[in-house]
Amino acid sequence: MTAAVETIVSLQDLCKTYHMGAVTVEVLRGVTLDFSAGEYVTIMGPSGCGKSTLLNLIGCLDKPSSGTYLLGGIDVAGLDDDQLSAIRGARIGFIFQSYNLIQQLSVVENIEVPLYYQGRLDKEGRDRAIELAIRVGLEDRLDHKPFELSGGQQQRVAIARALVNDPLFILADEPTGNLDTTSGSDILSVFEELHHQGKTIIMVTHAEEVAERSERVIQMRDGMVERDVRN
């Protein structure tokens, strides 16, 4: 008998509306999706389709206007800002297009940043940060600052930082958008390795060649899911 796959993110009729004076903008219009443990998913669509808003909601960076969002079985749609912040820090790893590294800190110190917010800056945390830096191929850059690294190396630091708290899943927003073709392909290889190790990855991208390397592609248009297919 095949073991049941755990659903870690469940969205039901999720809507997001912004009110700007007399103007109402419906950015998400009833999105229903489930994401299972170990999936590697890309979300695509034209500018303004709602994919970044959806990523922000999944990442607990924003709240839906209506609908249900279950994260690891917890209904997060109604949580307050402090509760959402706690969940972000403990359960979600973020990777951004612009890396968002702290220039004054070394590679290892940047990887440790989420541990600082969790009150876990200790020898065990430092050892884990070093282990992750080595895991993403930065063993000879541990004491370097971000400005001493290439774009691809900076994104590797960001990936290690996203992993340091052993999150429930990783959210990546255009992680290859600022990289050349070779560096971008190298970073996608890191994601594929993480996927094969059982990590759950949800990525926003505009690039077909990036989406082709994932196992599931969600196409959005006008705030709704237009297509949801497996590669």
DOTI-235428 format. One record per atom (N, C-alpha, C): residue number from 1; residue in one letter; atom name; x, y, z. Coordinates in nm, 2 decimals. Example, Ala and Ser with C-alpha at 12.3 -4.5 7.8 and 13.67 -1.06 7.14 Angstrom:
BEGIN
resi|resn|name|xx|yy|zz
1|A|N|1.32|-0.57|0.78
1|A|CA|1.23|-0.45|0.78
1|A|C|1.32|-0.33|0.78
2|S|N|1.28|-0.22|0.71
2|S|CA|1.37|-0.11|0.71
2|S|C|1.29|0.00|0.79
END
This chain:
BEGIN
resi|resn|name|xx|yy|zz
1|M|N|0.08|-0.12|0.00
1|M|CA|0.00|0.00|0.00
1|M|C|0.09|0.12|0.00
2|T|N|0.06|0.22|-0.09
2|T|CA|0.13|0.34|-0.09
2|T|C|0.10|0.44|0.02
3|A|N|0.20|0.49|0.09
3|A|CA|0.18|0.58|0.20
3|A|C|0.11|0.71|0.15
4|A|N|0.02|0.76|0.23
4|A|CA|-0.05|0.89|0.20
4|A|C|0.05|1.00|0.20
5|V|N|0.04|1.09|0.10
5|V|CA|0.13|1.21|0.10
5|V|C|0.07|1.32|0.18
6|E|N|0.15|1.38|0.27
6|E|CA|0.10|1.49|0.35
6|E|C|0.08|1.62|0.28
7|T|N|-0.04|1.67|0.29
7|T|CA|-0.07|1.81|0.24
7|T|C|-0.02|1.91|0.34
8|I|N|0.07|1.99|0.30
8|I|CA|0.13|2.09|0.40
8|I|C|0.07|2.23|0.38
9|V|N|0.02|2.26|0.25
9|V|CA|-0.04|2.39|0.23
9|V|C|-0.17|2.36|0.16
10|S|N|-0.28|2.42|0.21
10|S|CA|-0.41|2.40|0.15
10|S|C|-0.48|2.53|0.14
11|L|N|-0.51|2.58|0.02
11|L|CA|-0.58|2.70|-0.01
11|L|C|-0.72|2.68|-0.06
12|Q|N|-0.82|2.74|0.00
12|Q|CA|-0.96|2.71|-0.04
12|Q|C|-1.02|2.85|-0.07
13|D|N|-1.05|2.87|-0.20
13|D|CA|-1.13|2.99|-0.24
13|D|C|-1.06|3.12|-0.19
14|L|N|-0.93|3.13|-0.20
14|L|CA|-0.85|3.24|-0.15
14|L|C|-0.87|3.36|-0.24
15|C|N|-0.90|3.47|-0.18
15|C|CA|-0.92|3.60|-0.25
15|C|C|-0.84|3.71|-0.18
16|K|N|-0.79|3.80|-0.26
16|K|CA|-0.72|3.92|-0.21
16|K|C|-0.76|4.04|-0.29
17|T|N|-0.82|4.14|-0.22
17|T|CA|-0.87|4.26|-0.28
17|T|C|-0.80|4.38|-0.21
18|Y|N|-0.76|4.47|-0.30
18|Y|CA|-0.70|4.60|-0.25
18|Y|C|-0.80|4.71|-0.27
19|H|N|-0.81|4.80|-0.17
19|H|CA|-0.90|4.92|-0.19
19|H|C|-0.81|5.04|-0.20
20|M|N|-0.81|5.11|-0.31
20|M|CA|-0.73|5.23|-0.33
20|M|C|-0.83|5.34|-0.36
21|G|N|-0.87|5.41|-0.25
21|G|CA|-0.97|5.52|-0.26
21|G|C|-1.10|5.46|-0.31
22|A|N|-1.15|5.51|-0.42
22|A|CA|-1.28|5.46|-0.47
22|A|C|-1.26|5.33|-0.56
23|V|N|-1.14|5.30|-0.58
23|V|CA|-1.11|5.19|-0.67
23|V|C|-1.08|5.06|-0.59
24|T|N|-1.15|4.95|-0.64
24|T|CA|-1.12|4.82|-0.58
24|T|C|-1.06|4.73|-0.68
25|V|N|-0.95|4.67|-0.64
25|V|CA|-0.87|4.58|-0.73
25|V|C|-0.87|4.44|-0.68
26|E|N|-0.93|4.35|-0.75
26|E|CA|-0.93|4.21|-0.72
26|E|C|-0.80|4.14|-0.77
27|V|N|-0.71|4.11|-0.69
27|V|CA|-0.58|4.06|-0.74
27|V|C|-0.59|3.90|-0.74
28|L|N|-0.65|3.84|-0.64
28|L|CA|-0.67|3.70|-0.64
28|L|C|-0.82|3.68|-0.63
29|R|N|-0.88|3.59|-0.72
29|R|CA|-1.02|3.57|-0.73
29|R|C|-1.06|3.42|-0.71
30|G|N|-1.05|3.37|-0.59
30|G|CA|-1.09|3.24|-0.56
30|G|C|-0.99|3.13|-0.60
31|V|N|-0.87|3.13|-0.54
31|V|CA|-0.77|3.03|-0.57
31|V|C|-0.78|2.92|-0.48
32|T|N|-0.79|2.80|-0.53
32|T|CA|-0.80|2.67|-0.46
32|T|C|-0.68|2.58|-0.50
33|L|N|-0.59|2.55|-0.41
33|L|CA|-0.47|2.47|-0.44
33|L|C|-0.43|2.40|-0.32
34|D|N|-0.37|2.28|-0.34
34|D|CA|-0.30|2.20|-0.24
34|D|C|-0.16|2.18|-0.28
35|F|N|-0.07|2.18|-0.18
35|F|CA|0.07|2.15|-0.20
35|F|C|0.11|2.04|-0.11
36|S|N|0.17|1.94|-0.16
36|S|CA|0.21|1.82|-0.08
36|S|C|0.36|1.83|-0.04
37|A|N|0.39|1.76|0.07
37|A|CA|0.53|1.75|0.12
37|A|C|0.61|1.69|0.01
38|G|N|0.73|1.75|-0.02
38|G|CA|0.82|1.70|-0.12
38|G|C|0.80|1.74|-0.26
39|E|N|0.70|1.82|-0.28
39|E|CA|0.67|1.87|-0.42
39|E|C|0.77|1.98|-0.46
40|Y|N|0.79|1.99|-0.59
40|Y|CA|0.87|2.10|-0.65
40|Y|C|0.78|2.17|-0.75
41|V|N|0.73|2.28|-0.71
41|V|CA|0.62|2.35|-0.79
41|V|C|0.67|2.49|-0.84
42|T|N|0.64|2.52|-0.96
42|T|CA|0.66|2.66|-1.01
42|T|C|0.52|2.72|-1.04
43|I|N|0.51|2.85|-1.01
43|I|CA|0.39|2.93|-1.04
43|I|C|0.43|3.03|-1.15
44|M|N|0.36|3.03|-1.26
44|M|CA|0.39|3.12|-1.37
44|M|C|0.27|3.21|-1.40
45|G|N|0.29|3.31|-1.49
45|G|CA|0.19|3.39|-1.54
45|G|C|0.24|3.53|-1.57
46|P|N|0.16|3.61|-1.65
46|P|CA|0.20|3.74|-1.69
46|P|C|0.21|3.84|-1.57
47|S|N|0.27|3.95|-1.59
47|S|CA|0.28|4.05|-1.48
47|S|C|0.13|4.09|-1.45
48|G|N|0.11|4.10|-1.32
48|G|CA|-0.02|4.14|-1.27
48|G|C|-0.12|4.03|-1.26
49|C|N|-0.08|3.90|-1.28
49|C|CA|-0.17|3.79|-1.28
49|C|C|-0.20|3.75|-1.13
50|G|N|-0.12|3.79|-1.04
50|G|CA|-0.15|3.76|-0.90
50|G|C|-0.05|3.66|-0.84
51|K|N|0.05|3.62|-0.92
51|K|CA|0.14|3.51|-0.87
51|K|C|0.23|3.56|-0.75
52|S|N|0.27|3.69|-0.75
52|S|CA|0.35|3.73|-0.64
52|S|C|0.27|3.76|-0.51
53|T|N|0.14|3.80|-0.53
53|T|CA|0.05|3.82|-0.42
53|T|C|0.02|3.68|-0.36
54|L|N|0.00|3.58|-0.45
54|L|CA|-0.02|3.44|-0.40
54|L|C|0.10|3.40|-0.31
55|L|N|0.22|3.42|-0.36
55|L|CA|0.34|3.38|-0.29
55|L|C|0.34|3.45|-0.15
56|N|N|0.31|3.58|-0.15
56|N|CA|0.31|3.66|-0.02
56|N|C|0.21|3.60|0.08
57|L|N|0.09|3.56|0.03
57|L|CA|-0.01|3.50|0.12
57|L|C|0.04|3.36|0.17
58|I|N|0.10|3.28|0.08
58|I|CA|0.15|3.15|0.12
58|I|C|0.26|3.17|0.22
59|G|N|0.34|3.27|0.21
59|G|CA|0.45|3.30|0.30
59|G|C|0.42|3.38|0.42
60|C|N|0.29|3.40|0.44
60|C|CA|0.24|3.47|0.56
60|C|C|0.29|3.61|0.57
61|L|N|0.32|3.67|0.45
61|L|CA|0.37|3.81|0.45
61|L|C|0.25|3.90|0.43
62|D|N|0.13|3.85|0.40
62|D|CA|0.01|3.92|0.39
62|D|C|-0.11|3.83|0.42
63|K|N|-0.22|3.89|0.44
63|K|CA|-0.34|3.81|0.48
63|K|C|-0.44|3.81|0.37
64|P|N|-0.51|3.70|0.34
64|P|CA|-0.62|3.70|0.24
64|P|C|-0.74|3.79|0.28
65|S|N|-0.81|3.84|0.18
65|S|CA|-0.93|3.91|0.21
65|S|C|-1.05|3.81|0.25
66|S|N|-1.04|3.70|0.19
66|S|CA|-1.14|3.59|0.23
66|S|C|-1.08|3.46|0.18
67|G|N|-1.14|3.35|0.23
67|G|CA|-1.09|3.22|0.20
67|G|C|-1.02|3.15|0.31
68|T|N|-0.98|3.03|0.30
68|T|CA|-0.91|2.95|0.40
68|T|C|-0.77|2.92|0.36
69|Y|N|-0.68|2.93|0.45
69|Y|CA|-0.54|2.89|0.43
69|Y|C|-0.49|2.80|0.55
70|L|N|-0.47|2.68|0.52
70|L|CA|-0.42|2.58|0.62
70|L|C|-0.27|2.56|0.59
71|L|N|-0.19|2.58|0.69
71|L|CA|-0.05|2.56|0.68
71|L|C|-0.01|2.45|0.78
72|G|N|0.03|2.34|0.73
72|G|CA|0.06|2.23|0.83
72|G|C|-0.06|2.20|0.92
73|G|N|-0.18|2.22|0.87
73|G|CA|-0.30|2.19|0.95
73|G|C|-0.35|2.31|1.03
74|I|N|-0.27|2.42|1.03
74|I|CA|-0.31|2.54|1.11
74|I|C|-0.38|2.64|1.02
75|D|N|-0.49|2.69|1.06
75|D|CA|-0.56|2.79|0.98
75|D|C|-0.50|2.93|1.01
76|V|N|-0.42|2.97|0.92
76|V|CA|-0.34|3.09|0.94
76|V|C|-0.41|3.22|0.89
77|A|N|-0.52|3.21|0.82
77|A|CA|-0.58|3.32|0.76
77|A|C|-0.63|3.43|0.87
78|G|N|-0.66|3.38|0.99
78|G|CA|-0.71|3.47|1.09
78|G|C|-0.61|3.50|1.20
79|L|N|-0.48|3.47|1.18
79|L|CA|-0.38|3.49|1.28
79|L|C|-0.34|3.64|1.28
80|D|N|-0.29|3.69|1.40
80|D|CA|-0.25|3.83|1.40
80|D|C|-0.10|3.84|1.35
81|D|N|-0.05|3.96|1.34
81|D|CA|0.08|3.98|1.28
81|D|C|0.19|3.91|1.36
82|D|N|0.19|3.91|1.49
82|D|CA|0.29|3.84|1.57
82|D|C|0.29|3.69|1.55
83|Q|N|0.17|3.64|1.54
83|Q|CA|0.16|3.49|1.52
83|Q|C|0.21|3.46|1.38
84|L|N|0.18|3.54|1.28
84|L|CA|0.22|3.52|1.14
84|L|C|0.38|3.53|1.14
85|S|N|0.43|3.62|1.21
85|S|CA|0.58|3.64|1.21
85|S|C|0.64|3.51|1.27
86|A|N|0.58|3.46|1.38
86|A|CA|0.64|3.34|1.44
86|A|C|0.64|3.22|1.34
87|I|N|0.53|3.21|1.27
87|I|CA|0.52|3.10|1.17
87|I|C|0.62|3.12|1.06
88|R|N|0.63|3.24|1.01
88|R|CA|0.73|3.27|0.91
88|R|C|0.87|3.22|0.95
89|G|N|0.91|3.26|1.07
89|G|CA|1.04|3.23|1.12
89|G|C|1.07|3.08|1.14
90|A|N|0.97|3.01|1.19
90|A|CA|0.98|2.87|1.22
90|A|C|0.95|2.77|1.11
91|R|N|0.87|2.81|1.02
91|R|CA|0.82|2.71|0.92
91|R|C|0.84|2.73|0.78
92|I|N|0.89|2.86|0.74
92|I|CA|0.90|2.89|0.60
92|I|C|1.04|2.95|0.57
93|G|N|1.10|2.90|0.46
93|G|CA|1.23|2.95|0.42
93|G|C|1.21|3.04|0.29
94|F|N|1.26|3.16|0.29
94|F|CA|1.24|3.25|0.18
94|F|C|1.37|3.27|0.10
95|I|N|1.35|3.27|-0.03
95|I|CA|1.46|3.30|-0.12
95|I|C|1.41|3.41|-0.22
96|F|N|1.49|3.52|-0.23
96|F|CA|1.44|3.63|-0.31
96|F|C|1.53|3.65|-0.43
97|Q|N|1.48|3.72|-0.53
97|Q|CA|1.55|3.75|-0.65
97|Q|C|1.67|3.84|-0.62
98|S|N|1.66|3.93|-0.53
98|S|CA|1.77|4.02|-0.49
98|S|C|1.86|3.98|-0.38
99|Y|N|1.84|3.85|-0.34
99|Y|CA|1.92|3.78|-0.23
99|Y|C|1.89|3.83|-0.09
100|N|N|1.88|3.96|-0.07
100|N|CA|1.85|4.02|0.06
100|N|C|1.95|3.98|0.17
101|L|N|2.08|3.99|0.13
101|L|CA|2.18|3.96|0.23
101|L|C|2.22|4.08|0.30
102|I|N|2.28|4.07|0.42
102|I|CA|2.33|4.18|0.50
102|I|C|2.48|4.20|0.47
103|Q|N|2.51|4.32|0.41
103|Q|CA|2.65|4.33|0.35
103|Q|C|2.76|4.33|0.46
104|Q|N|2.72|4.37|0.58
104|Q|CA|2.83|4.37|0.68
104|Q|C|2.86|4.24|0.74
105|L|N|2.78|4.14|0.71
105|L|CA|2.79|4.00|0.77
105|L|C|2.86|3.91|0.67
106|S|N|2.93|3.81|0.73
106|S|CA|3.00|3.71|0.65
106|S|C|2.89|3.61|0.60
107|V|N|2.94|3.52|0.51
107|V|CA|2.85|3.41|0.46
107|V|C|2.79|3.34|0.57
108|V|N|2.87|3.29|0.67
108|V|CA|2.81|3.21|0.78
108|V|C|2.71|3.29|0.86
109|E|N|2.75|3.42|0.89
109|E|CA|2.67|3.50|0.97
109|E|C|2.53|3.53|0.90
110|N|N|2.53|3.55|0.77
110|N|CA|2.41|3.57|0.70
110|N|C|2.32|3.45|0.71
111|I|N|2.38|3.33|0.70
111|I|CA|2.30|3.21|0.71
111|I|C|2.24|3.19|0.85
112|E|N|2.31|3.25|0.95
112|E|CA|2.26|3.24|1.09
112|E|C|2.15|3.33|1.12
113|V|N|2.12|3.43|1.03
113|V|CA|2.02|3.54|1.07
113|V|C|1.89|3.48|1.12
114|P|N|1.82|3.38|1.05
114|P|CA|1.70|3.33|1.10
114|P|C|1.71|3.27|1.24
115|L|N|1.83|3.21|1.27
115|L|CA|1.85|3.16|1.41
115|L|C|1.85|3.27|1.51
116|Y|N|1.90|3.39|1.47
116|Y|CA|1.91|3.50|1.57
116|Y|C|1.76|3.54|1.61
117|Y|N|1.67|3.54|1.51
117|Y|CA|1.53|3.58|1.54
117|Y|C|1.46|3.47|1.62
118|Q|N|1.51|3.35|1.61
118|Q|CA|1.46|3.24|1.69
118|Q|C|1.52|3.22|1.83
119|G|N|1.62|3.31|1.86
119|G|CA|1.69|3.29|1.98
119|G|C|1.78|3.17|1.99
120|R|N|1.84|3.13|1.87
120|R|CA|1.91|3.00|1.87
120|R|C|2.05|3.02|1.82
121|L|N|2.11|3.14|1.85
121|L|CA|2.25|3.16|1.81
121|L|C|2.34|3.09|1.91
122|D|N|2.39|2.97|1.88
122|D|CA|2.47|2.90|1.97
122|D|C|2.57|2.81|1.88
123|K|N|2.65|2.73|1.95
123|K|CA|2.75|2.65|1.87
123|K|C|2.68|2.56|1.77
124|E|N|2.56|2.50|1.82
124|E|CA|2.49|2.41|1.73
124|E|C|2.44|2.48|1.61
125|G|N|2.39|2.60|1.63
125|G|CA|2.34|2.68|1.51
125|G|C|2.46|2.72|1.42
126|R|N|2.57|2.76|1.48
126|R|CA|2.69|2.79|1.39
126|R|C|2.73|2.67|1.31
127|D|N|2.74|2.55|1.38
127|D|CA|2.78|2.43|1.31
127|D|C|2.68|2.40|1.19
128|R|N|2.55|2.42|1.22
128|R|CA|2.45|2.40|1.11
128|R|C|2.47|2.50|0.99
129|A|N|2.50|2.62|1.03
129|A|CA|2.52|2.73|0.92
129|A|C|2.64|2.69|0.84
130|I|N|2.75|2.64|0.90
130|I|CA|2.87|2.60|0.83
130|I|C|2.84|2.48|0.74
131|E|N|2.77|2.39|0.80
131|E|CA|2.73|2.26|0.72
131|E|C|2.65|2.30|0.60
132|L|N|2.56|2.39|0.61
132|L|CA|2.48|2.43|0.50
132|L|C|2.56|2.51|0.39
133|A|N|2.65|2.59|0.44
133|A|CA|2.74|2.67|0.35
133|A|C|2.82|2.57|0.26
134|I|N|2.87|2.46|0.33
134|I|CA|2.94|2.36|0.26
134|I|C|2.85|2.29|0.16
135|R|N|2.73|2.26|0.21
135|R|CA|2.64|2.18|0.13
135|R|C|2.60|2.25|0.00
136|V|N|2.60|2.39|0.00
136|V|CA|2.57|2.46|-0.13
136|V|C|2.69|2.51|-0.20
137|G|N|2.81|2.45|-0.16
137|G|CA|2.93|2.48|-0.24
137|G|C|3.01|2.60|-0.20
138|L|N|3.00|2.65|-0.08
138|L|CA|3.06|2.77|-0.04
138|L|C|3.17|2.74|0.07
139|E|N|3.23|2.62|0.07
139|E|CA|3.32|2.59|0.18
139|E|C|3.44|2.68|0.18
140|D|N|3.48|2.74|0.07
140|D|CA|3.60|2.83|0.06
140|D|C|3.56|2.97|0.07
141|R|N|3.43|3.00|0.11
141|R|CA|3.38|3.14|0.11
141|R|C|3.32|3.17|0.25
142|L|N|3.35|3.10|0.35
142|L|CA|3.27|3.11|0.48
142|L|C|3.28|3.25|0.54
143|D|N|3.40|3.31|0.53
143|D|CA|3.42|3.44|0.59
143|D|C|3.41|3.55|0.50
144|H|N|3.37|3.53|0.37
144|H|CA|3.36|3.64|0.28
144|H|C|3.23|3.72|0.30
145|K|N|3.23|3.84|0.27
145|K|CA|3.11|3.93|0.27
145|K|C|3.04|3.92|0.14
146|P|N|2.91|3.96|0.13
146|P|CA|2.83|3.94|0.01
146|P|C|2.90|4.02|-0.11
147|F|N|2.96|4.14|-0.09
147|F|CA|3.01|4.21|-0.20
147|F|C|3.14|4.14|-0.26
148|E|N|3.19|4.04|-0.19
148|E|CA|3.30|3.97|-0.24
148|E|C|3.26|3.84|-0.32
149|L|N|3.13|3.83|-0.33
149|L|CA|3.08|3.71|-0.40
149|L|C|3.01|3.74|-0.53
150|S|N|3.00|3.64|-0.62
150|S|CA|2.93|3.66|-0.74
150|S|C|2.78|3.65|-0.71
151|G|N|2.70|3.68|-0.81
151|G|CA|2.55|3.67|-0.79
151|G|C|2.51|3.53|-0.76
152|G|N|2.56|3.43|-0.83
152|G|CA|2.53|3.29|-0.80
152|G|C|2.57|3.25|-0.66
153|Q|N|2.69|3.29|-0.62
153|Q|CA|2.73|3.26|-0.48
153|Q|C|2.64|3.32|-0.38
154|Q|N|2.60|3.45|-0.40
154|Q|CA|2.51|3.52|-0.31
154|Q|C|2.37|3.44|-0.30
155|Q|N|2.33|3.39|-0.41
155|Q|CA|2.20|3.32|-0.41
155|Q|C|2.22|3.19|-0.33
156|R|N|2.34|3.13|-0.34
156|R|CA|2.36|3.00|-0.26
156|R|C|2.36|3.03|-0.11
157|V|N|2.41|3.15|-0.07
157|V|CA|2.40|3.19|0.07
157|V|C|2.25|3.20|0.11
158|A|N|2.17|3.26|0.02
158|A|CA|2.03|3.28|0.05
158|A|C|1.96|3.15|0.06
159|I|N|2.00|3.05|-0.02
159|I|CA|1.94|2.92|-0.02
159|I|C|1.97|2.85|0.12
160|A|N|2.10|2.86|0.16
160|A|CA|2.14|2.80|0.28
160|A|C|2.07|2.87|0.40
161|R|N|2.06|3.00|0.39
161|R|CA|1.98|3.08|0.50
161|R|C|1.84|3.03|0.51
162|A|N|1.78|3.00|0.39
162|A|CA|1.64|2.95|0.39
162|A|C|1.62|2.81|0.45
163|L|N|1.73|2.74|0.45
163|L|CA|1.73|2.60|0.51
163|L|C|1.76|2.59|0.65
164|V|N|1.82|2.70|0.71
164|V|CA|1.89|2.68|0.84
164|V|C|1.79|2.65|0.95
165|N|N|1.66|2.69|0.94
165|N|CA|1.56|2.65|1.04
165|N|C|1.49|2.52|1.01
166|D|N|1.53|2.45|0.91
166|D|CA|1.47|2.33|0.86
166|D|C|1.32|2.35|0.84
167|P|N|1.28|2.44|0.75
167|P|CA|1.14|2.49|0.73
167|P|C|1.06|2.38|0.67
168|L|N|0.93|2.40|0.69
168|L|CA|0.83|2.31|0.63
168|L|C|0.83|2.31|0.48
169|F|N|0.86|2.43|0.42
169|F|CA|0.87|2.44|0.28
169|F|C|0.95|2.57|0.25
170|I|N|1.00|2.58|0.12
170|I|CA|1.08|2.69|0.08
170|I|C|1.00|2.76|-0.03
171|L|N|1.00|2.90|-0.02
171|L|CA|0.93|2.98|-0.11
171|L|C|1.04|3.06|-0.19
172|A|N|1.05|3.05|-0.32
172|A|CA|1.15|3.12|-0.40
172|A|C|1.08|3.21|-0.50
173|D|N|1.11|3.34|-0.49
173|D|CA|1.05|3.44|-0.58
173|D|C|1.16|3.48|-0.69
174|E|N|1.14|3.43|-0.81
174|E|CA|1.23|3.46|-0.92
174|E|C|1.38|3.44|-0.88
175|P|N|1.42|3.33|-0.82
175|P|CA|1.55|3.31|-0.77
175|P|C|1.66|3.32|-0.87
176|T|N|1.63|3.30|-1.00
176|T|CA|1.74|3.31|-1.10
176|T|C|1.73|3.44|-1.18
177|G|N|1.63|3.53|-1.14
177|G|CA|1.60|3.65|-1.22
177|G|C|1.72|3.74|-1.24
178|N|N|1.81|3.75|-1.14
178|N|CA|1.93|3.84|-1.15
178|N|C|2.06|3.77|-1.20
179|L|N|2.05|3.65|-1.24
179|L|CA|2.16|3.57|-1.27
179|L|C|2.18|3.54|-1.42
180|D|N|2.30|3.52|-1.47
180|D|CA|2.33|3.49|-1.60
180|D|C|2.29|3.34|-1.62
181|T|N|2.29|3.30|-1.75
181|T|CA|2.23|3.16|-1.78
181|T|C|2.30|3.05|-1.70
182|T|N|2.44|3.06|-1.70
182|T|CA|2.52|2.95|-1.63
182|T|C|2.49|2.95|-1.48
183|S|N|2.49|3.07|-1.42
183|S|CA|2.47|3.08|-1.28
183|S|C|2.33|3.03|-1.24
184|G|N|2.23|3.08|-1.33
184|G|CA|2.10|3.04|-1.30
184|G|C|2.08|2.89|-1.31
185|S|N|2.14|2.82|-1.41
185|S|CA|2.13|2.68|-1.42
185|S|C|2.19|2.61|-1.30
186|D|N|2.30|2.66|-1.25
186|D|CA|2.37|2.61|-1.13
186|D|C|2.27|2.61|-1.01
187|I|N|2.21|2.73|-1.00
187|I|CA|2.11|2.74|-0.88
187|I|C|2.00|2.65|-0.90
188|L|N|1.95|2.63|-1.02
188|L|CA|1.84|2.53|-1.04
188|L|C|1.88|2.39|-1.01
189|S|N|2.01|2.36|-1.03
189|S|CA|2.06|2.23|-0.99
189|S|C|2.06|2.21|-0.84
190|V|N|2.09|2.32|-0.77
190|V|CA|2.08|2.31|-0.62
190|V|C|1.94|2.28|-0.58
191|F|N|1.84|2.35|-0.64
191|F|CA|1.70|2.33|-0.61
191|F|C|1.66|2.18|-0.64
192|E|N|1.71|2.13|-0.75
192|E|CA|1.68|1.99|-0.78
192|E|C|1.73|1.89|-0.68
193|E|N|1.85|1.92|-0.64
193|E|CA|1.92|1.84|-0.54
193|E|C|1.84|1.84|-0.41
194|L|N|1.79|1.96|-0.37
194|L|CA|1.71|1.98|-0.25
194|L|C|1.58|1.90|-0.26
195|H|N|1.52|1.91|-0.38
195|H|CA|1.40|1.84|-0.40
195|H|C|1.42|1.69|-0.39
196|H|N|1.53|1.64|-0.45
196|H|CA|1.55|1.49|-0.44
196|H|C|1.58|1.45|-0.29
197|Q|N|1.62|1.55|-0.21
197|Q|CA|1.64|1.52|-0.07
197|Q|C|1.51|1.53|0.01
198|G|N|1.40|1.56|-0.06
198|G|CA|1.27|1.56|0.01
198|G|C|1.22|1.70|0.05
199|K|N|1.29|1.81|0.01
199|K|CA|1.25|1.94|0.05
199|K|C|1.13|1.98|-0.04
200|T|N|1.04|2.06|0.01
200|T|CA|0.92|2.11|-0.06
200|T|C|0.96|2.25|-0.11
201|I|N|0.94|2.27|-0.24
201|I|CA|0.98|2.40|-0.30
201|I|C|0.86|2.46|-0.38
202|I|N|0.83|2.58|-0.35
202|I|CA|0.73|2.66|-0.43
202|I|C|0.79|2.78|-0.49
203|M|N|0.80|2.79|-0.62
203|M|CA|0.88|2.90|-0.68
203|M|C|0.79|2.98|-0.78
204|V|N|0.81|3.11|-0.78
204|V|CA|0.75|3.19|-0.88
204|V|C|0.86|3.22|-0.98
205|T|N|0.82|3.21|-1.11
205|T|CA|0.91|3.24|-1.22
205|T|C|0.83|3.28|-1.34
206|H|N|0.90|3.36|-1.43
206|H|CA|0.84|3.40|-1.56
206|H|C|0.91|3.32|-1.67
207|A|N|1.01|3.24|-1.64
207|A|CA|1.09|3.17|-1.74
207|A|C|1.04|3.03|-1.76
208|E|N|1.01|3.00|-1.89
208|E|CA|0.97|2.86|-1.92
208|E|C|1.07|2.76|-1.89
209|E|N|1.20|2.79|-1.92
209|E|CA|1.31|2.69|-1.90
209|E|C|1.33|2.66|-1.75
210|V|N|1.29|2.76|-1.66
210|V|CA|1.29|2.73|-1.52
210|V|C|1.18|2.64|-1.48
211|A|N|1.06|2.67|-1.53
211|A|CA|0.94|2.59|-1.49
211|A|C|0.96|2.44|-1.54
212|E|N|1.02|2.43|-1.66
212|E|CA|1.04|2.29|-1.71
212|E|C|1.12|2.20|-1.62
213|R|N|1.20|2.26|-1.53
213|R|CA|1.28|2.17|-1.45
213|R|C|1.21|2.14|-1.31
214|S|N|1.09|2.19|-1.30
214|S|CA|1.01|2.15|-1.18
214|S|C|0.92|2.03|-1.21
215|E|N|0.85|1.98|-1.12
215|E|CA|0.76|1.86|-1.14
215|E|C|0.62|1.90|-1.16
216|R|N|0.58|2.03|-1.13
216|R|CA|0.44|2.07|-1.14
216|R|C|0.44|2.22|-1.17
217|V|N|0.36|2.26|-1.27
217|V|CA|0.36|2.40|-1.31
217|V|C|0.21|2.45|-1.30
218|I|N|0.20|2.56|-1.22
218|I|CA|0.07|2.63|-1.21
218|I|C|0.07|2.76|-1.29
219|Q|N|-0.02|2.77|-1.38
219|Q|CA|-0.03|2.89|-1.47
219|Q|C|-0.14|2.97|-1.42
220|M|N|-0.11|3.10|-1.39
220|M|CA|-0.21|3.19|-1.34
220|M|C|-0.25|3.30|-1.44
221|R|N|-0.37|3.35|-1.44
221|R|CA|-0.41|3.46|-1.53
221|R|C|-0.53|3.53|-1.46
222|D|N|-0.52|3.66|-1.45
222|D|CA|-0.63|3.74|-1.40
222|D|C|-0.67|3.70|-1.26
223|G|N|-0.57|3.66|-1.18
223|G|CA|-0.60|3.63|-1.04
223|G|C|-0.66|3.49|-1.01
224|M|N|-0.66|3.41|-1.11
224|M|CA|-0.71|3.27|-1.10
224|M|C|-0.61|3.17|-1.16
225|V|N|-0.63|3.04|-1.12
225|V|CA|-0.55|2.94|-1.17
225|V|C|-0.61|2.90|-1.30
226|E|N|-0.53|2.91|-1.41
226|E|CA|-0.57|2.88|-1.54
226|E|C|-0.54|2.73|-1.58
227|R|N|-0.42|2.69|-1.52
227|R|CA|-0.38|2.55|-1.56
227|R|C|-0.29|2.50|-1.45
228|D|N|-0.30|2.37|-1.42
228|D|CA|-0.22|2.31|-1.31
228|D|C|-0.18|2.17|-1.37
229|V|N|-0.06|2.16|-1.41
229|V|CA|-0.01|2.04|-1.48
229|V|C|0.12|1.98|-1.42
230|R|N|0.14|1.86|-1.44
230|R|CA|0.27|1.79|-1.40
230|R|C|0.36|1.77|-1.51
231|N|N|0.49|1.80|-1.50
231|N|CA|0.58|1.78|-1.60
231|N|C|0.62|1.63|-1.61
END
